[in-house]
């Protein structure tokens, strides 16, 4: 190896079957929001809070830091 050679660590994408899937992440996020809990925003790790419509049931969530929303 020459002095200018870079060695990259393997990507998570190269190891299928490890870690949470996008589906797992979204299901956990929405379940927490539906339970009226503040969750960690998947975009910025800020506070994603439940968003409400005309009723007491949460209709989605919105991040207080970056404004990302899920429904």
C-alpha positions in Angstrom: 0.0 0.0 0.0 1.2 3.5 -0.8 1.0 6.4 1.6 -1.9 7.9 -0.3 -4.1 4.8 -0.2 -7.4 5.1 1.7 -9.1 2.2 3.2 -12.8 2.6 3.8 -14.8 0.8 6.4 -17.5 -1.5 5.0 -20.8 0.2 4.5 -23.9 -0.9 6.3 -25.4 -1.4 2.9 -22.9 -4.1 2.2 -24.1 -6.2 5.2 -27.8 -7.1 4.5 -29.8 -8.3 7.5 -28.1 -6.2 10.1 -29.7 -3.3 11.9 -33.1 -1.7 11.6 -34.9 -1.3 8.3 -36.6 1.9 7.2 -39.9 0.2 7.9 -38.8 -0.6 11.5 -37.8 3.0 12.0 -41.1 4.4 10.7 -43.3 1.9 12.6 -41.5 2.7 15.9 -41.8 6.4 15.3 -45.5 6.3 14.4 -46.3 4.0 17.3 -44.7 6.4 19.7 -46.4 9.4 18.2 -49.8 7.6 18.3 -49.1 7.0 22.0 -48.7 10.8 22.5 -44.9 10.6 23.1 -42.2 12.9 21.9 -39.9 10.8 19.7 -36.5 11.4 18.2 -36.6 12.9 14.7 -35.1 10.5 12.1 -33.7 13.5 10.2 -32.0 15.6 12.8 -32.4 13.7 16.1 -34.4 16.6 17.5 -37.8 16.4 19.2 -40.6 15.0 17.0 -43.9 15.8 18.7 -47.4 14.5 18.0 -49.5 16.7 15.7 -53.3 16.8 16.3 -56.3 17.6 14.2 -59.8 18.2 15.5 -59.7 15.3 17.8 -57.5 13.9 20.6 -55.9 11.3 18.3 -52.5 12.2 16.9 -52.6 12.5 13.1 -48.8 12.5 12.7 -45.8 14.2 14.1 -43.6 17.3 13.4 -40.1 18.0 14.4 -39.7 21.1 16.6 -36.1 21.6 15.3 -36.0 20.9 11.5 -39.8 20.9 10.7 -39.8 17.4 9.2 -43.3 15.8 9.4 -44.8 12.3 9.2 -48.4 11.2 8.9 
